[in-house]
């Protein structure tokens, strides 16, 4: 059986006030660092590609089209120029979508907005402001980018080059002997001995604190257990015997360098969080799936990242997280001293 989280479920997850592992990773270095990360704007290209791969492989039919817009631009403006155009476009957020067609970047009505946006960004301060405005409004790349923003309202913009990388990664994961079994939807739907969850939200508590998680893939292995009712009739009930949680990761370098990414981005916190989540999820979760959850008898199979490179796709790997790394994600590590001198600062767990 295959169950895919709906857009409504995922939206509810985003809005739910529960603590998640991303927030905990951001706060590990203190409040100042956390607030800085909260203020950072704009998606990182590698995250855009990774999210798009997730959507294609573990989302519902049509989700990719609803969430992403493929730009026809062969070349984009500079980062600063795009930042200015984004600010100009954001100033039109209160205008109905149908009315946006009357606005173009070089229209006189937007001249003042363009000027304020340039000054806010601090672009080319040695030029006269009139020259700077003309360099933006008369720039064909900026104009085309502005038109793209109008067409992509509510969506993430992907370039043609990004789409080619995404397609190559998806094709690799679907065809590789190592990973294809996780994405063969027809086979998963027909398998009665397991339930595979794609992007299904999980809610749980730790020390009374509401928490949440959104694993890319959770595989529930089932046993058919026979029970006898009070009237003596026998029934067969699906009982959970093992669980494995998997997460998709794309990497800009070779797959064999993934361990460096684990350390840099603290992916072990994510792994430990999801393993904890699947064991603490409330009873209603299992009731809704129609399975019995015999907590003491369940085997938690090793958490794994499914890793593929966007630069050299074709050799995806399964990166299994061992117990020591899971423990580091959960409880952290201690500071290390030598002769009363701190030589290595410890890491915080979730």
C-alpha positions as CSV (number, residue, x, y, z in Angstrom):
1,X,0.0,0.0,0.0
2,X,1.2,3.5,-0.8
3,X,-0.1,6.6,1.0
4,X,0.9,10.1,-0.2
5,X,0.4,13.2,1.9
6,X,-2.0,15.7,0.4
7,X,-1.2,19.4,-0.2
8,X,-3.8,20.2,2.5
9,X,-2.1,17.9,5.0
10,X,1.3,19.4,4.2
11,X,0.0,23.0,4.5
12,X,-1.6,22.1,7.9
13,X,1.8,20.8,8.9
14,X,3.6,24.0,7.9
15,X,1.1,26.0,9.9
16,X,1.1,23.7,12.9
17,X,2.9,25.3,15.9
18,X,4.8,22.2,16.8
19,X,8.6,22.1,17.1
20,X,10.5,20.6,14.2
21,X,14.1,19.6,13.6
22,X,14.9,22.5,11.2
23,X,14.1,25.0,13.9
24,X,16.2,23.1,16.4
25,X,19.2,23.0,14.1
26,X,18.9,26.8,13.5
27,X,18.8,27.5,17.3
28,X,21.8,25.3,18.2
29,X,24.3,28.2,18.0
30,X,22.2,30.6,20.1
31,X,19.4,33.1,19.7
32,X,21.4,35.7,17.6
33,X,22.3,33.0,15.0
34,X,18.8,31.7,15.0
35,X,17.3,35.2,14.3
36,X,19.8,35.8,11.6
37,X,18.8,32.6,9.8
38,X,15.1,33.6,10.2
39,X,15.8,36.9,8.5
40,X,17.7,35.3,5.5
41,X,15.6,35.7,2.4
42,X,15.4,33.7,-0.8
43,X,15.7,30.0,-1.5
44,X,19.2,28.4,-2.1
45,X,19.4,26.9,-5.5
46,X,20.5,23.5,-4.2
47,X,17.5,23.4,-1.9
48,X,15.2,24.3,-4.8
49,X,16.5,21.4,-6.8
50,X,16.2,19.0,-3.8
51,X,12.6,20.1,-3.0
52,X,11.6,19.7,-6.7
53,X,13.1,16.1,-6.7
54,X,11.1,15.4,-3.5
55,X,7.9,16.7,-5.1
56,X,8.3,14.6,-8.2
57,X,9.3,11.3,-6.5
58,X,7.2,11.5,-3.3
59,X,4.4,14.0,-4.1
60,X,1.0,13.6,-5.7
61,X,0.4,13.8,-9.4
62,X,0.2,17.5,-10.5
63,X,2.0,18.8,-7.4
64,X,5.1,19.7,-9.4
65,X,3.1,21.8,-11.9
66,X,1.2,23.5,-9.1
67,X,4.3,24.4,-7.1
68,X,6.9,25.2,-9.7
69,X,7.2,27.5,-12.7
70,X,9.8,26.7,-15.4
71,X,11.3,29.9,-16.7
72,X,12.1,30.2,-20.4
73,X,14.9,32.7,-19.6
74,X,18.3,31.5,-20.9
75,X,20.0,34.1,-18.8
76,X,19.0,35.9,-15.6
77,X,19.8,39.3,-14.3
78,X,22.6,39.6,-11.6
79,X,21.7,38.7,-8.1
80,X,21.4,42.4,-7.0
81,X,19.3,43.2,-10.1
82,X,17.0,40.3,-9.3
83,X,16.7,41.5,-5.7
84,X,15.6,44.9,-6.9
85,X,13.0,43.4,-9.3
86,X,11.7,41.2,-6.5
87,X,11.2,44.2,-4.3
88,X,9.3,46.0,-7.0
89,X,7.1,42.9,-7.6
90,X,6.5,42.4,-3.9
91,X,5.2,46.0,-3.8
92,X,2.3,44.8,-6.0
93,X,1.3,42.0,-3.6
94,X,-2.0,43.6,-2.7
95,X,-3.1,43.8,-6.4
96,X,-5.3,41.0,-7.8
97,X,-3.6,38.6,-10.1
98,X,-5.7,39.5,-13.1
99,X,-4.8,43.2,-12.8
100,X,-1.0,42.6,-12.8
101,X,-1.0,42.3,-16.6
102,X,-1.2,46.1,-16.9
103,X,2.1,46.6,-15.0
104,X,5.4,46.3,-16.8
105,X,8.8,47.1,-15.2
106,X,9.4,50.2,-17.4
107,X,5.9,51.7,-16.8
108,X,6.0,55.2,-15.4
109,X,3.7,54.2,-12.5
110,X,6.5,52.0,-11.1
111,X,9.4,54.4,-11.5
112,X,9.2,55.6,-7.9
113,X,9.0,52.0,-6.6
114,X,12.0,51.0,-8.7
115,X,14.0,54.0,-7.3
116,X,13.1,53.1,-3.7
117,X,14.0,49.5,-4.3
118,X,17.4,50.4,-5.7
119,X,18.1,52.7,-2.8
120,X,17.1,49.9,-0.3
121,X,19.5,47.4,-1.9
122,X,22.2,50.0,-2.3
123,X,22.9,49.1,-5.9
124,X,25.7,51.0,-7.7
125,X,25.7,54.0,-5.3
126,X,28.3,56.0,-7.3
127,X,25.8,56.3,-10.2
128,X,23.2,59.0,-10.4
129,X,19.8,57.7,-9.3
130,X,18.2,58.5,-12.7
131,X,20.9,56.3,-14.4
132,X,20.4,53.5,-12.0
133,X,16.6,53.5,-12.6
134,X,17.2,53.5,-16.3
135,X,19.6,50.6,-16.0
136,X,16.9,48.5,-14.3
137,X,13.8,49.5,-16.2
138,X,15.6,49.5,-19.6
139,X,17.3,46.1,-19.0
140,X,15.7,43.5,-21.1
141,X,16.7,40.7,-18.7
142,X,15.1,42.6,-15.8
143,X,12.0,43.1,-17.8
144,X,11.8,39.4,-18.7
145,X,12.4,38.4,-15.1
146,X,9.6,40.7,-14.0
147,X,7.3,39.0,-16.5
148,X,8.3,35.6,-15.2
149,X,7.4,36.7,-11.6
150,X,4.0,37.7,-12.8
151,X,3.5,34.3,-14.4
152,X,4.8,32.3,-11.4
153,X,2.7,33.8,-8.6
154,X,2.7,31.4,-5.7
155,X,5.3,29.1,-7.3
156,X,9.0,28.6,-7.2
157,X,10.8,29.6,-10.4
158,X,13.2,27.0,-11.9
159,X,15.6,27.6,-14.8
160,X,15.8,25.3,-17.7
161,X,19.3,24.2,-16.5
162,X,17.8,23.4,-13.0
163,X,15.0,21.3,-14.6
164,X,17.6,19.3,-16.6
165,X,19.5,18.6,-13.4
166,X,16.3,17.6,-11.6
167,X,15.2,15.3,-14.4
168,X,18.6,13.6,-14.4
169,X,18.5,13.0,-10.7
170,X,14.9,11.7,-10.8
171,X,15.7,9.4,-13.7
172,X,18.8,8.0,-11.9
173,X,16.8,7.3,-8.7
174,X,14.0,5.6,-10.6
175,X,16.4,3.3,-12.6
176,X,19.2,2.5,-10.2
177,X,19.1,-1.0,-8.7
178,X,20.0,0.6,-5.4
179,X,17.0,2.9,-5.2
180,X,14.3,2.1,-7.7
181,X,12.3,-0.1,-5.4
182,X,11.4,2.9,-3.2
183,X,9.9,4.8,-6.2
184,X,8.1,2.0,-8.1
185,X,4.6,3.2,-7.2
186,X,2.7,0.4,-9.0
187,X,4.6,-2.3,-7.0
188,X,4.3,-0.4,-3.8
189,X,0.5,0.0,-4.2
190,X,0.1,-3.8,-4.8
191,X,2.3,-4.9,-1.9
192,X,0.0,-5.9,1.0
193,X,2.9,-6.6,3.4
194,X,3.9,-3.1,3.8
195,X,2.6,0.5,4.0
196,X,4.8,3.1,2.4
197,X,4.2,6.7,3.4
198,X,5.3,9.6,1.2
199,X,5.5,13.0,2.9
200,X,2.9,12.1,5.5
201,X,3.1,14.5,8.6
202,X,3.8,13.0,12.0
203,X,2.8,14.7,15.3
204,X,4.2,13.7,18.6
205,X,5.3,15.0,22.0
206,X,8.6,15.1,23.9
207,X,8.5,16.2,27.5
208,X,5.0,17.5,26.9
209,X,6.2,19.7,24.0
210,X,4.2,19.4,20.8
211,X,6.5,18.3,17.9
212,X,6.2,17.5,14.3
213,X,8.1,15.8,11.5
214,X,7.7,15.3,7.7
215,X,9.8,12.3,6.6
216,X,10.1,11.8,2.9
217,X,9.6,8.1,3.1
218,X,8.5,5.8,6.0
219,X,8.1,2.1,5.3
220,X,5.9,0.1,7.7
221,X,6.5,-3.7,7.4
222,X,3.4,-5.7,8.4
223,X,2.5,-9.1,9.8
224,X,-0.9,-10.7,9.5
225,X,-1.7,-11.8,13.1
226,X,-4.8,-13.9,13.9
227,X,-7.0,-12.8,16.9
228,X,-10.0,-14.5,18.5
229,X,-13.0,-12.3,19.3
230,X,-15.1,-12.8,22.5
231,X,-17.7,-14.8,20.5
232,X,-15.0,-17.2,19.3
233,X,-14.7,-15.9,15.7
234,X,-11.2,-15.4,14.3
235,X,-10.1,-12.3,12.6
236,X,-6.8,-11.4,10.9
237,X,-5.3,-8.0,11.9
238,X,-2.4,-6.3,10.3
239,X,0.3,-5.7,12.9
240,X,3.4,-3.6,12.6
241,X,6.6,-5.6,12.9
242,X,9.3,-3.1,11.6
243,X,9.7,0.5,10.5
244,X,12.3,2.2,8.4
245,X,12.5,5.9,7.7
246,X,14.3,7.3,4.6
247,X,15.1,10.8,3.5
248,X,16.1,12.1,0.0
249,X,19.1,14.3,-0.3
250,X,20.7,15.9,-3.4
251,X,24.3,17.0,-3.3
252,X,26.2,19.3,-5.5
253,X,29.4,17.3,-5.2
254,X,30.2,13.6,-5.6
255,X,28.0,11.3,-3.5
256,X,31.1,9.9,-1.6
257,X,31.5,13.4,-0.1
258,X,28.1,13.2,1.6
259,X,29.5,12.7,5.1
260,X,30.9,16.2,5.0
261,X,27.3,17.5,4.3
262,X,26.0,15.5,7.2
263,X,28.5,17.2,9.5
264,X,28.0,20.7,8.0
265,X,24.2,20.7,8.0
266,X,23.8,18.5,11.1
267,X,21.7,15.9,9.2
268,X,22.2,13.5,12.1
269,X,19.8,15.7,14.1
270,X,17.2,15.2,11.3
271,X,17.8,11.4,11.3
272,X,17.5,11.1,15.1
273,X,14.4,13.3,15.1
274,X,12.6,11.2,12.6
275,X,13.5,7.9,14.3
276,X,12.2,9.4,17.6
277,X,9.0,10.7,15.9
278,X,8.0,7.4,14.4
279,X,8.3,5.8,17.9
280,X,6.4,8.5,19.7
281,X,3.6,9.2,17.2
282,X,0.1,9.0,18.8
283,X,-2.2,6.0,18.7
284,X,-4.7,7.7,16.4
285,X,-2.0,7.8,13.7
286,X,-1.8,4.0,13.7
287,X,-5.6,3.6,14.0
288,X,-6.1,5.7,10.9
289,X,-3.7,3.4,9.0
290,X,-5.6,0.3,10.3
291,X,-2.6,-1.3,11.9
292,X,-1.8,-2.5,15.5
293,X,1.3,-0.9,17.0
294,X,2.9,-3.4,19.5
295,X,5.5,-1.0,20.7
296,X,7.7,-3.5,22.5
297,X,7.9,-5.9,19.5
298,X,8.7,-3.4,16.7
299,X,12.1,-3.4,15.0
300,X,13.4,0.0,14.0
301,X,15.5,-0.6,10.9
302,X,18.5,1.7,10.3
303,X,17.7,5.2,9.1
304,X,19.1,6.0,5.7
305,X,19.6,9.0,3.4
306,X,19.0,8.3,-0.3
307,X,21.7,10.4,-1.8
308,X,22.2,11.5,-5.4
309,X,24.6,14.1,-7.0
310,X,23.2,16.8,-9.3
311,X,26.6,17.3,-10.8
312,X,27.4,13.7,-11.5
313,X,24.1,11.7,-11.4
314,X,23.9,8.0,-12.1
315,X,25.4,6.4,-9.0
316,X,23.0,7.1,-6.1
317,X,23.9,5.6,-2.7
318,X,22.2,4.7,0.5
319,X,23.9,6.3,3.5
320,X,22.9,4.4,6.6
321,X,23.1,6.4,9.9
322,X,24.7,4.2,12.7
323,X,23.7,4.2,16.3
324,X,26.6,6.5,17.4
325,X,25.6,9.2,14.9
326,X,21.9,8.9,15.9
327,X,22.9,9.3,19.5
328,X,24.9,12.4,18.6
329,X,21.8,13.8,16.9
330,X,19.7,13.2,19.9
331,X,22.0,13.9,22.9
332,X,24.9,15.8,21.3
333,X,28.6,15.5,22.3
334,X,30.6,16.8,25.2
335,X,33.3,19.5,25.1
336,X,36.8,18.0,25.0
337,X,39.5,19.5,27.1
338,X,43.3,18.9,27.3
339,X,45.1,20.2,30.3
340,X,42.1,22.4,31.2
341,X,42.1,23.9,27.7
342,X,39.1,23.5,25.4
343,X,40.3,21.8,22.3
344,X,37.0,20.8,20.7
345,X,33.6,22.2,21.4
346,X,30.8,19.8,21.8
347,X,27.7,19.6,19.6
348,X,24.1,20.0,20.8
349,X,21.6,17.3,20.2
350,X,17.9,17.9,19.6
